[in-house]
Amino acid sequence: MNRFSFAALMAIASVALGLPFIAQAQTASPEAPFSITPTNPLNLQIQNSAAQAGNLNRAKNLARQTAEKANGGLGLYRAEASMHGPAAEAPFFDNGDGTFTFTFLGGKPGYTTPSVQSVVIVNTTDWSTRLGYNGAIRTLVVPPSIVPSQTPR
């Protein structure tokens, strides 16, 4: 019996019997110019980026769920669409200390004009959340820009 059919037979038998099938991955040969190992700097960068993206997505979901709970649940409240999509598109600020602050709007299910603003801080160390603000939408007052006077000559 060749190697392929033996492996296939083992996989089928383990599924049929409800047993876990244990497979061993091939390792890169010493001659291989590139191997995916924890010591490869590119792989570490990819792993870190993936972990950061996963952390941001989890933080986004926790922030949204915190606001949903604070506003009476999904029957009474829906967060803005950006809190349901890709994490990178969510309105967040990386505080640089292992926490993210999400500031987003929401309202009654099916709203066209949001009525609630929520600010939720998520700690990625222990995954705790803190509701910094949850209430009427606050307007952001931005001081006027200082621009040189443009008078006609």
Beta strands, then each sheet from edge to edge (+ up, - down):
strand 1: 78-79
strand 2: 92-94
strand 3: 99-107
strand 4: 116-123
strand 5: 129-135
sheet 1: 1+ 3- 2+
sheet 2: 1+ 3- 4+ 5-
end
